[in-house]
Amino acid sequence: YDVAKIRAYWSRRPAAIAKRSGSLLADVMGWVLALLLDIQTGKVEKNSVERARQLKDIIAKQGPAFVKVGQAVAIRPDLLPPAYLEALQTLLDGVKPFSSVEARELIRQELGKPLEDVFEDVSAFEEPVAAASIGQVYKARLKATKVMEKEQGDWGMDVAVKVQRPAILEVVTLDLLVIRSVLESLASLPKEGPLGQIQQGAEGFLPVLDVAAERFLEELDFGLEASNASRFEADMNSVPFVRGTIKVPHVFRSCSTRKVLTQEWVAGRKLTEIEASNTNKETREKLVETLLNSYMVQFLETGFLHADPHPGNFLLEDNGRLCILDYGMMTTISEEQRIAFVEYIAHLSAKEYDKTLGDLVNLGFVPPELANDPVSRSIVTDALNAQQSSRVGELSEKLDDLAKQYPLSLPPYFVLILRAFGTLEGLGLSVDSNYAIVDECFPYIARRLLSDDSPRMRAALRSFVY
């Protein structure tokens, strides 16, 4: 993601920028005028639910880039009021499937051979089984050629073929440039007066946009997704604690490129189906346990986290294994961040509140200069550790309140962690109304403390136990 290169590319196409900007302006102007009227008449809070709903509808209409940015902002309680967070969390793209004729031609070009040479029945590519903003998926069956025989294992030959939407890179980069230009204009407004709130909001959105844009463009590289899936599979198999409980669909490398991804077809029930069905409590509890085990291993041991944990990306196989889909959005958590998080929990549980501020500096929440100022240190330490919560949703709200009062920031990697664990907690609450994921994490943190002999972990263990 290079803003300068994107700007340079589209600066040679001013007509395209003008057309897209005009289209966006026509869609959003009514909403902007209504919001300005709310500000002038003091009705911002009163009308926030309706304005949030209107904004969600406008964003959904604009296409994949806007939807992705909206989804990224929807998990930032430090940037948006509750009504907007709630509305944008239900944001889905309304993009229709593209022509299967185009899809077949793209597959042929990418693989460099006719579809008949690779797949048993080309009619499988008449209609997609799923479609989204980036591309669409077909269910097909590979031919038993010599090349395929080399890749064949216990996964069979039925495959899911994901095909990238034509010209998606141009569509996305143009929209990202338009969004950034709008935010830059708003961020240049006066900081004082009635427009000050809009100026501050736009200024805060810019780094969020850049993170979301970088990750979105990474998702357009199916080769990277294939590598992510292979790495994740190796990670899950390397830890005895979760080995055999997690399924990662095999990637057929010889039939995959940057724009076509061919993976093993996995049969199972999506979480959305399980949540809507009468699946027994025992099965639900086991599913929650398996998910939590997997994510704690990702978070505390491997440091490679699946960062797109919406219910549609999880399948429960008949044999009880949990299949995790879609490896386009991953985040890496450094060893230092993992250790700092364990130290923070240990110091928190021991009520060693003065030490937690240093942990938050290591985690990227608090600037070092704040931790070194005695007065600020005392104020923020008291605030951070008052009214401790064991619910992810309550934690997000608390971080929102603190960010408005103190110079705190949510690091991009932690935003994705909150999103992942918020989804897990939602599933847990569907089984047990008293479920609190922070409490459920303590046994795994204790396990990490007991299995690590490093000096920092030994010190954290002493805090945790004594």
Protein Blocks (a to p, Z undefined) as FASTA:
>chain_A
ZZklmmmmmmmmmmlmmmmmmmmmmmmmmmmmmmmmmmmnopmmmmmmmmmmmmmmmmmm
nojklmmmmmmmmmmmklbcfklmmmmmmgccfbdcddfklmmmmmmmmnopafklmpmb
lmlmmpccbdcfklccddddddddfklmmmgcckojbdcdddddehklmmmmmmmmmmmm
mmmmmmmpcfehjklmmmmmmmmmmmmmmmmmmmmmmmmmmklmmmmmmmmmmmmmmpmk
lgojaccddddfklgcfkbccddddddddfklmmmmccdfklmmmmmmmmmmmmmmmmmm
nopacfblcfklpccdfkopacdehjkbccdddfklmmmmmmmmmmmmnopaklmmmmmm
mnopacfklmmpmklmmmmmmmmmgoiafbfklmmmmmmmmmmmpccdddfklmmmmmmm
mmmmmmmmmmmmkbcfklmmmmmmmmmmmmpcbfklmmmmmmmmZZ
